[in-house]
Amino acid sequence: MGIRASVKRWKEGDVFVYPLIWLTCGLSVILRRSINHFVGIEWLDIDLIPVFLIYLIAKDQNFMAGCLAFFMGVLTDTFAPCQLGLFAFLYSAIILGINHCRQFLDFKDIKTSILFVAICLLAKWSFLVIIIRPSPLGQFTPLIFSILVSISVLITGMITPFFFFFLNLVRGREHRDYA
């Protein structure tokens, strides 16, 4: 097996895409607060993990999406001041629910994917509000919080098609499927 055969196998498979997704998600978790502080928008929470999870589900990579959800949740738990396992459970439960919805909806349609990224983020924040509200750290103004979450969901939903298009370009299959 020569170099040409290895390059051909590498181009046909998705050898480069999945490590790129894992690396991007990991870096977004690790650098999320630093980038927001550097830019000066600590109130904005753009979460890229649901974007990549929905992309993987659209590409029929349910197991990969489940593993990514769990391990990025554990990584988020490591850097977040919350109970260990909260985000791992949260992302895994949301992906489980979305996997059950995929039999009724077409995830290859970009509008459906944007909708499910928004639903994923809203479910995440709703669950966090239910869990964090009774704790002493849960002192917040509901109206301001809901406006900030809505802005974050809107911005994340708007950048979703660009990430999908970029990942399709990396996969080399932008002409065959869109989502």
MILO-103715 format. One line per 10 residues: number of its first residue (from 1); their letters; for each residue x, y, z of N, C-alpha, C, O. Coordinates in Angstrom, 3 decimals. Example, Ala and Ser with C-alpha at 12.3 -4.5 7.8 and 13.67 -1.06 7.14 Angstrom:
1) as) 13.190/-5.690/7.800/12.300/-4.500/7.800/13.200/-3.300/7.800/14.236/-3.319/8.465; 12.850/-2.250/7.080/13.670/-1.060/7.140/12.900/0.030/7.870/13.409/1.138/8.039
This chain:
1) mgirasvkrw) 0.844/-1.172/0.000/0.000/0.000/0.000/0.892/1.238/0.000/1.660/1.477/0.932; 0.768/2.004/-1.057/1.621/3.168/-1.215/0.988/4.436/-0.683/-0.070/4.419/-0.055; 1.659/5.515/-0.951/1.192/6.818/-0.483/-0.081/7.218/-1.218/-0.979/7.812/-0.621; -0.168/6.899/-2.507/-1.375/7.255/-3.266/-2.614/6.567/-2.716/-3.681/7.173/-2.614; -2.464/5.307/-2.367/-3.609/4.587/-1.801/-4.013/5.179/-0.451/-5.202/5.261/-0.144; -3.050/5.584/0.344/-3.354/6.191/1.638/-4.037/7.535/1.462/-4.990/7.846/2.177; -3.558/8.340/0.510/-4.174/9.644/0.249/-5.588/9.456/-0.286/-6.497/10.193/0.096; -5.781/8.477/-1.166/-7.111/8.218/-1.707/-8.073/7.791/-0.604/-9.212/8.255/-0.557; -7.618/6.910/0.282/-8.454/6.471/1.393/-8.749/7.640/2.337/-9.847/7.738/2.886; -7.772/8.517/2.521/-7.950/9.667/3.387/-8.977/10.633/2.802/-9.777/11.203/3.543
11) kegdvfvypl) -8.963/10.827/1.464/-9.924/11.723/0.819/-11.327/11.128/0.811/-12.306/11.856/0.977; -11.439/9.809/0.620/-12.754/9.185/0.574/-13.416/9.151/1.940/-14.627/9.342/2.047; -12.659/8.919/2.955/-13.199/8.866/4.306/-13.247/10.249/4.923/-12.857/11.241/4.306; -13.726/10.293/6.139/-13.805/11.548/6.866/-12.753/11.575/7.966/-13.041/11.897/9.119; -11.532/11.230/7.585/-10.446/11.121/8.552/-10.107/12.480/9.144/-9.747/12.566/10.318; -10.215/13.532/8.364/-9.829/14.858/8.810/-10.966/15.606/9.497/-10.718/16.435/10.372; -12.200/15.328/9.114/-13.343/16.116/9.587/-13.626/15.881/11.059/-13.818/16.844/11.803; -13.658/14.650/11.496/-14.060/14.372/12.874/-13.036/14.857/13.901/-13.437/15.419/14.921; -11.741/14.665/13.680/-10.801/15.290/14.629/-10.889/16.812/14.625/-10.688/17.449/15.659; -11.192/17.402/13.457/-11.375/18.855/13.387/-12.573/19.290/14.225/-12.508/20.309/14.912
21) iwltcglsvi) -13.658/18.533/14.178/-14.836/18.849/14.982/-14.518/18.738/16.464/-14.872/19.624/17.242; -13.852/17.656/16.865/-13.500/17.476/18.273/-12.568/18.588/18.748/-12.743/19.122/19.843; -11.584/18.933/17.931/-10.636/19.984/18.299/-11.324/21.338/18.408/-11.071/22.088/19.351; -12.185/21.654/17.458/-12.904/22.924/17.490/-13.815/23.013/18.700/-13.863/24.049/19.364; -14.535/21.947/18.996/-15.415/21.947/20.178/-14.599/22.077/21.461/-14.967/22.837/22.356; -13.507/21.348/21.553/-12.666/21.426/22.744/-12.090/22.817/22.944/-12.097/23.340/24.058; -11.592/23.420/21.870/-11.055/24.775/21.973/-12.142/25.792/22.310/-11.895/26.743/23.052; -13.349/25.593/21.765/-14.430/26.536/22.089/-14.821/26.440/23.556/-15.172/27.449/24.168; -14.767/25.238/24.131/-15.070/25.080/25.556/-13.966/25.708/26.403/-14.247/26.426/27.363; -12.723/25.440/26.049/-11.603/25.933/26.851/-11.466/27.451/26.757/-11.195/28.111/27.760
31) lrrsinhfvg) -11.649/28.004/25.571/-11.408/29.433/25.353/-12.663/30.297/25.392/-12.578/31.502/25.155; -13.820/29.719/25.683/-15.077/30.464/25.606/-15.053/31.727/26.455/-15.313/32.811/25.934; -14.756/31.626/27.718/-14.783/32.787/28.612/-13.641/33.755/28.312/-13.810/34.967/28.446; -12.493/33.240/27.911/-11.359/34.118/27.615/-11.641/34.990/26.398/-11.347/36.186/26.402; -12.208/34.393/25.362/-12.518/35.158/24.148/-13.607/36.179/24.437/-13.506/37.324/23.997; -14.641/35.790/25.163/-15.702/36.733/25.496/-15.171/37.893/26.333/-15.578/39.037/26.129; -14.278/37.616/27.260/-13.688/38.674/28.084/-12.788/39.572/27.242/-12.791/40.791/27.410; -12.016/38.972/26.334/-11.118/39.750/25.481/-11.897/40.689/24.567/-11.502/41.839/24.375; -12.996/40.207/24.008/-13.816/41.016/23.117/-14.663/42.008/23.913/-15.058/43.048/23.386; -14.939/41.695/25.163/-15.719/42.599/26.007/-17.198/42.290/26.036/-18.008/43.160/26.355
41) iewldidlip) -17.562/41.058/25.705/-18.978/40.675/25.713/-19.168/39.455/26.605/-19.508/38.372/26.129; -18.946/39.640/27.891/-19.080/38.530/28.835/-20.508/38.003/28.907/-20.720/36.844/29.264; -21.469/38.822/28.579/-22.873/38.442/28.679/-23.310/37.523/27.544/-24.334/36.849/27.657; -22.557/37.488/26.464/-22.933/36.684/25.300/-22.327/35.290/25.416/-21.130/35.146/25.669; -23.152/34.271/25.232/-22.691/32.889/25.331/-22.986/32.167/24.018/-24.079/31.635/23.821; -22.011/32.156/23.135/-22.169/31.445/21.870/-21.604/30.046/22.071/-20.400/29.869/22.254; -22.484/29.065/22.034/-22.110/27.677/22.270/-22.069/26.959/20.929/-23.100/26.790/20.277; -20.885/26.539/20.521/-20.714/25.875/19.225/-20.957/24.376/19.283/-21.099/23.734/18.243; -21.007/23.816/20.467/-21.172/22.370/20.588/-22.490/21.901/19.958/-22.466/20.922/19.212; -23.639/22.542/20.216/-24.868/22.081/19.548/-24.820/22.172/18.028/-25.450/21.367/17.342
51) vfliyliakd) -24.081/23.141/17.496/-23.958/23.260/16.042/-23.298/21.999/15.473/-23.778/21.425/14.496; -22.207/21.582/16.091/-21.497/20.400/15.605/-22.277/19.122/15.896/-22.214/18.172/15.115; -23.003/19.085/16.997/-23.818/17.907/17.307/-24.921/17.715/16.279/-25.148/16.598/15.814; -25.600/18.783/15.924/-26.664/18.692/14.913/-26.061/18.327/13.554/-26.672/17.579/12.790; -24.882/18.841/13.251/-24.219/18.474/11.997/-23.939/16.971/11.950/-24.181/16.318/10.935; -23.432/16.436/13.048/-23.142/15.001/13.086/-24.409/14.171/12.978/-24.412/13.133/12.317; -25.479/14.610/13.613/-26.746/13.880/13.509/-27.277/13.950/12.078/-27.831/12.973/11.573; -27.109/15.097/11.423/-27.555/15.224/10.030/-26.769/14.302/9.106/-27.276/13.887/8.064; -25.543/13.982/9.479/-24.710/13.090/8.668/-24.803/11.638/9.121/-23.949/10.831/8.757; -25.805/11.291/9.895/-26.044/9.929/10.381/-24.885/9.402/11.224/-24.530/8.227/11.133
61) qnfmagclaf) -24.315/10.247/12.020/-23.235/9.870/12.930/-23.745/9.971/14.370/-23.227/10.753/15.168; -24.764/9.175/14.691/-25.405/9.267/16.007/-24.452/8.901/17.137/-24.418/9.580/18.164; -23.679/7.837/16.959/-22.742/7.424/17.999/-21.671/8.480/18.223/-21.313/8.783/19.361; -21.161/9.041/17.124/-20.143/10.090/17.233/-20.720/11.322/17.921/-20.035/11.962/18.719; -21.971/11.660/17.620/-22.616/12.808/18.266/-22.807/12.555/19.754/-22.610/13.460/20.565; -23.188/11.340/20.124/-23.356/11.006/21.537/-22.048/11.075/22.304/-21.997/11.594/23.419; -20.989/10.548/21.700/-19.664/10.608/22.346/-19.183/12.048/22.468/-18.652/12.444/23.506; -19.371/12.832/21.408/-18.965/14.234/21.448/-19.739/14.992/22.514/-19.169/15.801/23.245; -21.044/14.729/22.603/-21.870/15.406/23.605/-21.392/15.077/25.012/-21.256/15.971/25.848; -21.141/13.821/25.275/-20.730/13.425/26.614/-19.361/14.003/26.979/-19.200/14.588/28.050
71) fmgvltdtfa) -18.379/13.840/26.096/-17.029/14.271/26.433/-16.879/15.793/26.449/-16.102/16.321/27.244; -17.604/16.504/25.590/-17.564/17.966/25.663/-18.326/18.461/26.892/-18.003/19.515/27.439; -19.333/17.706/27.326/-20.004/18.030/28.580/-19.089/17.857/29.767/-19.093/18.682/30.681; -18.297/16.788/29.767/-17.327/16.572/30.852/-16.274/17.681/30.832/-15.882/18.181/31.887; -15.817/18.067/29.644/-14.838/19.146/29.543/-15.439/20.470/30.020/-14.767/21.245/30.701; -16.681/20.728/29.672/-17.355/21.935/30.137/-17.514/21.910/31.650/-17.336/22.934/32.309; -17.850/20.743/32.210/-17.971/20.613/33.660/-16.645/20.902/34.360/-16.622/21.438/35.468; -15.560/20.547/33.714/-14.243/20.774/34.301/-13.945/22.267/34.436/-13.336/22.694/35.416; -14.373/23.057/33.456/-14.064/24.489/33.454/-15.186/25.354/34.019/-14.971/26.543/34.253; -16.354/24.807/34.240/-17.481/25.590/34.744/-17.615/25.422/36.258/-17.330/24.350/36.793
81) pcqlglfafl) -18.043/26.467/36.937/-18.228/26.357/38.389/-19.584/25.740/38.721/-20.461/26.414/39.260; -19.749/24.489/38.406/-21.015/23.807/38.674/-20.722/22.373/39.085/-19.565/21.961/39.180; -21.776/21.630/39.325/-21.597/20.237/39.703/-21.007/19.441/38.550/-21.361/19.642/37.388; -20.115/18.547/38.889/-19.499/17.700/37.883/-20.538/16.732/37.322/-21.208/16.031/38.080; -20.670/16.692/36.035/-21.623/15.815/35.383/-22.865/16.520/34.885/-23.667/15.919/34.170; -23.045/17.783/35.246/-24.253/18.511/34.851/-24.319/18.703/33.343/-25.327/18.367/32.722; -23.267/19.236/32.751/-23.274/19.477/31.308/-23.156/18.172/30.521/-23.705/18.063/29.424; -22.452/17.190/31.065/-22.368/15.895/30.384/-23.756/15.270/30.277/-24.134/14.760/29.222; -24.508/15.311/31.368/-25.882/14.804/31.338/-26.752/15.655/30.424/-27.558/15.127/29.658; -26.590/16.957/30.503/-27.418/17.878/29.727/-27.249/17.668/28.227/-28.235/17.489/27.512
91) ysaiilginh) -26.005/17.688/27.745/-25.771/17.499/26.311/-26.192/16.099/25.854/-26.754/15.948/24.769; -25.930/15.087/26.665/-26.308/13.719/26.286/-27.818/13.550/26.226/-28.333/12.898/25.318; -28.530/14.128/27.179/-29.995/14.027/27.181/-30.611/14.770/26.001/-31.572/14.292/25.398; -30.069/15.919/25.675/-30.595/16.686/24.539/-30.351/15.931/23.235/-31.230/15.890/22.374; -29.174/15.336/23.077/-28.885/14.573/21.859/-29.775/13.344/21.768/-30.216/12.976/20.679; -30.040/12.715/22.889/-30.941/11.566/22.892/-32.334/11.974/22.415/-32.954/11.264/21.624; -32.820/13.105/22.891/-34.124/13.602/22.451/-34.146/13.968/20.980/-35.123/13.690/20.285; -33.088/14.583/20.503/-33.025/14.971/19.090/-32.906/13.739/18.198/-33.451/13.723/17.095; -32.203/12.712/18.658/-32.117/11.470/17.881/-33.492/10.834/17.700/-33.758/10.223/16.665; -34.354/10.967/18.682/-35.705/10.422/18.540/-36.552/11.246/17.578/-37.494/10.719/16.986
101) crqfldfkdi) -36.239/12.518/17.411/-36.987/13.381/16.492/-36.556/13.210/15.042/-37.286/13.601/14.131; -35.403/12.641/14.822/-34.869/12.583/13.466/-35.687/11.697/12.528/-35.586/11.842/11.310; -36.498/10.779/13.072/-37.302/9.935/12.195/-38.475/10.702/11.587/-39.051/10.263/10.592; -38.833/11.845/12.178/-39.952/12.633/11.681/-39.530/13.825/10.842/-40.331/14.346/10.065; -38.285/14.267/10.984/-37.838/15.489/10.333/-36.597/15.240/9.485/-35.828/14.311/9.732; -36.424/16.089/8.485/-35.275/15.998/7.592/-34.174/16.924/8.108/-34.293/18.145/8.012; -33.115/16.350/8.651/-32.028/17.147/9.200/-31.092/17.661/8.117/-30.205/18.464/8.407; -31.266/17.223/6.892/-30.424/17.720/5.818/-30.886/19.089/5.336/-30.151/19.784/4.634; -32.099/19.477/5.709/-32.598/20.811/5.404/-31.981/21.791/6.398/-32.004/21.555/7.606; -31.434/22.883/5.891/-30.714/23.823/6.751/-31.653/24.527/7.728/-31.242/24.855/8.841
111) ktsilfvaic) -32.895/24.763/7.338/-33.837/25.424/8.249/-34.163/24.531/9.446/-34.280/25.013/10.573; -34.306/23.254/9.199/-34.553/22.315/10.297/-33.347/22.240/11.223/-33.494/22.160/12.442; -32.162/22.265/10.641/-30.951/22.209/11.455/-30.813/23.450/12.321/-30.453/23.349/13.494; -31.093/24.618/11.760/-31.047/25.862/12.536/-32.071/25.811/13.657/-31.784/26.216/14.784; -33.255/25.317/13.355/-34.299/25.200/14.371/-33.856/24.286/15.511/-34.083/24.598/16.679; -33.231/23.172/15.182/-32.811/22.243/16.232/-31.599/22.749/17.012/-31.445/22.406/18.184; -30.742/23.547/16.398/-29.676/24.188/17.170/-30.298/25.137/18.190/-29.879/25.171/19.347; -31.298/25.907/17.760/-31.981/26.824/18.683/-32.709/26.056/19.784/-32.663/26.451/20.949; -33.380/24.967/19.423/-34.082/24.158/20.429/-33.092/23.554/21.416/-33.361/23.501/22.616; -31.958/23.102/20.918/-30.932/22.523/21.778/-30.418/23.561/22.777/-30.271/23.262/23.962
121) llakwsflvi) -30.147/24.767/22.307/-29.668/25.816/23.205/-30.740/26.245/24.210/-30.440/26.469/25.383; -31.976/26.357/23.752/-33.057/26.731/24.673/-33.300/25.645/25.710/-33.573/25.949/26.872; -33.205/24.391/25.307/-33.362/23.293/26.270/-32.226/23.311/27.285/-32.440/23.068/28.473; -31.027/23.600/26.812/-29.882/23.675/27.725/-30.092/24.761/28.765/-29.909/24.526/29.959; -30.476/25.945/28.316/-30.649/27.051/29.261/-31.852/26.853/30.159/-31.821/27.248/31.324; -32.907/26.252/29.644/-34.075/25.977/30.492/-33.719/25.002/31.603/-34.107/25.197/32.755; -32.988/23.964/31.263/-32.573/22.988/32.263/-31.636/23.624/33.288/-31.753/23.357/34.484; -30.708/24.460/32.827/-29.791/25.117/33.752/-30.516/26.076/34.690/-30.155/26.196/35.861; -31.527/26.751/34.183/-32.303/27.652/35.041/-33.042/26.853/36.108/-33.113/27.279/37.260; -33.584/25.714/35.741/-34.297/24.878/36.716/-33.338/24.358/37.782/-33.691/24.312/38.960
131) iirpsplgqf) -32.141/23.972/37.386/-31.167/23.421/38.330/-30.530/24.516/39.184/-30.388/24.349/40.396; -30.150/25.622/38.573/-29.391/26.652/39.279/-30.285/27.591/40.084/-29.813/28.200/41.043; -31.521/27.723/39.736/-32.429/28.670/40.407/-32.482/28.495/41.928/-32.416/29.500/42.636; -32.597/27.281/42.470/-32.655/27.155/43.928/-31.330/27.444/44.641/-31.324/27.676/45.850; -30.222/27.433/43.919/-28.931/27.639/44.571/-28.711/29.126/44.846/-29.361/29.966/44.224; -27.809/29.463/45.764/-27.546/30.867/46.064/-26.929/31.625/44.891/-27.020/32.851/44.830; -26.299/30.900/43.956/-25.735/31.564/42.782/-26.798/31.932/41.766/-26.502/32.635/40.800; -28.016/31.481/41.957/-29.081/31.672/40.986/-29.807/32.989/41.119/-30.985/33.060/40.770; -29.173/34.027/41.599/-29.793/35.338/41.720/-29.634/36.083/40.398/-28.538/36.541/40.075; -30.701/36.207/39.644/-30.649/36.916/38.383/-32.015/37.511/38.085/-33.015/37.140/38.700
141) tplifsilvs) -32.045/38.427/37.143/-33.286/39.051/36.709/-33.819/38.255/35.522/-33.138/38.155/34.502; -35.019/37.685/35.631/-35.519/36.819/34.561/-35.647/37.500/33.202/-35.346/36.880/32.182; -36.084/38.754/33.158/-36.277/39.427/31.878/-34.935/39.645/31.172/-34.802/39.354/29.983; -33.963/40.147/31.892/-32.650/40.391/31.289/-32.011/39.072/30.861/-31.414/38.980/29.789; -32.142/38.065/31.701/-31.576/36.755/31.375/-32.215/36.181/30.119/-31.513/35.651/29.258; -33.533/36.278/30.000/-34.200/35.727/28.812/-33.837/36.502/27.554/-33.755/35.916/26.474; -33.620/37.788/27.670/-33.196/38.578/26.505/-31.788/38.176/26.079/-31.519/38.028/24.887; -30.890/37.998/27.043/-29.523/37.608/26.722/-29.468/36.210/26.108/-28.714/35.979/25.162; -30.252/35.290/26.631/-30.308/33.937/26.063/-30.878/33.990/24.644/-30.387/33.292/23.758; -31.897/34.801/24.423/-32.481/34.921/23.086/-31.478/35.472/22.082/-31.411/35.006/20.945
151) isvlitgmit) -30.699/36.462/22.502/-29.675/37.024/21.610/-28.607/35.975/21.307/-28.175/35.841/20.162; -28.187/35.242/22.316/-27.174/34.198/22.106/-27.688/33.105/21.172/-26.957/32.640/20.298; -28.937/32.698/21.353/-29.535/31.671/20.486/-29.665/32.191/19.061/-29.407/31.457/18.107; -30.059/33.443/18.909/-30.209/34.029/17.584/-28.863/34.102/16.852/-28.779/33.760/15.673; -27.829/34.540/17.540/-26.514/34.644/16.908/-25.968/33.257/16.567/-25.415/33.056/15.486; -26.121/32.302/17.486/-25.645/30.946/17.202/-26.420/30.336/16.038/-25.835/29.648/15.202; -27.715/30.575/15.974/-28.514/30.081/14.855/-28.101/30.704/13.532/-28.139/30.046/12.492; -27.703/31.980/13.567/-27.301/32.653/12.333/-25.949/32.176/11.818/-25.708/32.204/10.611; -25.057/31.737/12.715/-23.755/31.266/12.242/-23.757/29.779/11.897/-22.777/29.267/11.356; -24.844/29.088/12.206/-24.934/27.652/11.924/-24.741/27.310/10.444/-23.968/26.399/10.148
161) pffffflnlv) -25.402/27.994/9.496/-25.192/27.628/8.086/-23.750/27.789/7.626/-23.285/27.028/6.778; -23.035/28.768/8.174/-21.645/28.963/7.783/-20.761/27.805/8.257/-19.870/27.359/7.535; -21.017/27.323/9.478/-20.261/26.174/9.969/-20.591/24.921/9.165/-19.700/24.131/8.854; -21.871/24.734/8.825/-22.257/23.569/8.031/-21.597/23.612/6.653/-21.093/22.601/6.165; -21.605/24.783/6.037/-20.994/24.922/4.718/-19.490/24.669/4.792/-18.937/23.986/3.931; -18.825/25.211/5.812/-17.388/24.992/5.972/-17.075/23.515/6.190/-16.128/22.991/5.602; -17.854/22.842/7.024/-17.614/21.417/7.264/-17.870/20.589/6.009/-17.169/19.608/5.759; -18.861/20.974/5.227/-19.094/20.276/3.961/-17.943/20.516/2.981/-17.579/19.621/2.219; -17.372/21.721/3.000/-16.207/21.980/2.152/-15.016/21.128/2.583/-14.290/20.591/1.747; -14.825/21.011/3.887/-13.726/20.192/4.389/-13.945/18.732/4.019/-12.995/18.027/3.677
171) rgrehrdya) -15.182/18.280/4.086/-15.482/16.897/3.707/-15.384/16.688/2.208/-15.229/15.555/1.752; -15.474/17.774/1.427/-15.396/17.656/-0.012/-16.703/17.230/-0.640/-16.717/16.708/-1.755; -17.785/17.444/0.051/-19.085/16.984/-0.445/-20.101/18.125/-0.441/-21.274/17.906/-0.136; -19.668/19.327/-0.771/-20.595/20.451/-0.704/-21.629/20.423/-1.816/-22.678/21.055/-1.696; -21.359/19.714/-2.880/-22.305/19.671/-3.990/-23.357/18.573/-3.839/-24.363/18.594/-4.548; -23.153/17.626/-2.944/-24.089/16.521/-2.809/-25.151/16.737/-1.732/-26.316/16.389/-1.926; -24.757/17.297/-0.627/-25.733/17.545/0.431/-25.374/18.846/1.119/-24.218/19.269/1.102; -26.353/19.470/1.717/-26.132/20.794/2.264/-25.906/20.787/3.764/-25.006/21.475/4.246; -26.683/20.041/4.507/-26.632/20.146/5.969/-25.445/19.506/6.576/-25.289/19.526/7.797
